[in-house]
Amino acid sequence: MPTEKTHSTETALIQLTDDCPRNMENRLLTGVALLDFSAAFDLVDHDLLLLKLKDYNFSEGAIDWIKSYLTGRISMVNINVEYSSPTKIVCGVLQGSCLGHMLFSLFINDLPSVLDTASITLYADDSTPYHVAENVNLISENLHNDLLNVEEWIRKNRLVVNVEKTKSILIGGRQRIKVAQPLNLSMKNKSITQYFRWMRH
């Protein structure tokens, strides 16, 4: 998972696109699920985040400082110079801040641990589990089982996945893709739409 400050969504994409040609050299297919989280930064549970920081062996002083940073914030809406009543913010991290991005990355850092067979690329709220195998049925079975694990992780961490915007892709050589069956993936009892793709090498 990219963690250095010089990494970006492009880095995560490069990691995946570097893996796929190597897989195709071995006549393997790659099934990919492109997860779409709804308002992910806004839904981070502060108590869960602080518990995770404790598990990551953050010092008590650092945790207290981050707790102070997160608590006591308010939000207001300004329309035509008229302000709404202030509302206390009880969850979420500031998406436009460096610290908010880091805290969200720490919050989802344990997501890969729930995967049994799939690999995953993570960068902020861009999460892409993928599985490599010789046939589509095996990819569908293993990736589907791991998506069930992801679904349970999402529930426990009080986040929301938008299944309608979540997509899947099957990547492989042209000839293999032409005869391949579609991936059979779902989340929250809803089918995940698939886009076929092939790659030259």
N, C-alpha and C positions, 0 to 999 in steps of 0.2 A: 504494500500500500504506500503510495507516495506521501511522505510526511515533510520533506524539506521545504523551506519557504520559497525556493526557486521552482517548485513543482506546481502543476496546474492541471486543469481538466485535460489539456493536450497531453500531458505526461501520462495520465491514466489511459488515454486512448492509445498512445504509442505502445504502452505495455501490452495491451490487448492485440493491437495490429502486428506487433512483433511476434507474438505467440502463434497467431493464425497461420502465417506462411510455413513456420516450422511444423505445425500440425499437418498441413497439407502435403508436405514432403513425405510424411509417413502415411499418407492417404487417410487422414483422420478428419472428422467433422467437428466444428465448434458450435455449440448452442449457447446463445447469449440472451440474458434477460436484462433489459434496460429499465431499472426500477425508477418510478417517479413518486417522490415523497411530496405530500401536500403541506405547504407552509412549514417545512421541516425546522428551520431556525426558530420559528415562532412557538413551536410546541415543545421545546426542550424542557423537561421537568427539572427544576432546580435541585430538588432533594435527591433525585436519582443521579444527577450530574455530580453532586458533592459526594455521594456514596461511592461513585466510580473513581473519583479523584483519590479518595481514601484507599481504595483497592489498588490504585496505581502508585501507592506509597508517597503521595504528596504530603509535605509537612503540614502539621496542624496550623502553623502560621499562614502558609500559602492558601490552605482551604478557607481559613477565616477571611483572608483578604478577598478571595474570589466570591465568597458568600456575601461580603459587604458590597462588592461590585454589582452583584446580581439583584440584591434586595433593595427595596425602597424606591424603585423607579416608578414613574407615572407616565401616562400617555394621554395626549390631547389631540384633537383634530381641529385644524384651522380652515374655515371656509369663508371667504370674503371678509377677512379680518375678524370674524366671529369664532370664538373658541368654545369647544365642547367642555363639559365638566371633566376634570382629571380622573383617570381610571388607573388604579394600581395594577402594575404588571406582575403577574404571579408565575409566569413561565416564559421561556424563550431567551435567546441571546441576540445581541445586536449584529445583524447580518453584515452591515457595512464596516464593522470594526475588525481590526487584526485579532484582538482577543476573542471576539465573538466567533470568528472562524476557527480559531484554535480550540475553543471550548466545545464547539460542535464536533470537531474531528475527534476530540477525546471522548465525547459522548457516544459516538458510533464506533469507536475503536475496537469494541468487543464483538461487533457483528460477524467478522470472519470466523470467530470461534464456534458459531452454531452450525457451520457448514460441514457436512460429512464427506462429500466428494468433490464439490465444485470449488473452483478458484473464484476470486473476486478482486475487482479494482475499486478503490474508494478514493474519492476526492470531494470533500465537503458533502453535499447531499446528492452527489452523483455516485450511485452504487450499482455495479454491474457484475452480478454473478455469471459465471460461464463454466461449461463442462465440455470436456473433449472425449470423444469415443469413436469407434469405427462405424456405428450405426445410429440412426435417429432414435429408434426405440429405447436404446440404452441411455442416450442423452436425455430424452424426455423423462424417463423414469427417475434418473438420478437428480436431474435439475429440478424436477417437480417436487421430489422429496425435500430437497434443500430449500426450495421456495416455501414449503410448509414450515420449515424451521425458521426461515426469515420472517414469515408471517407471525409466528409466535413471538419472536424477538421484538417485532414492531409493536405487538399488543402489550408486551411487558414493559416496553420503553415508552408507551403512550404516544407513539407517532402514528401517522396515517399514510398509507400508500394509495395512490390513485391508479386503480387497475386499468381504467379506460386509457390513461396516458402511458401506462407501462407497456412496452413492446418487446418482442423477441426477434432474434435474427439467427438464421442458420448459415454458417460460413464454411465454405469448402471449395474444392476445385470445380470447374464448370461442369464436367461430366457427372460428378457425384451429386451435385445440386440438382441437375436436371431430372434425376430419377428419385431423389429423396422425398420421403413423405414429410408433411408439415410437422413441426414440433407440437406436442400436445401438453401445453402448460396452462396453469390457472393459478389464481390467487383469490381468496375470499369468494370461492365458488363461481368465479367469472373467468372465462377464457381470455388468455393473453393473445392479442393480435400479433401475427408473425409477418415479418418482411423477409423474403428470400434474398440472399446475396451470394455471389460467387466471387472468387479472387483468382487472378493469374499469378503464376510464380515461375 
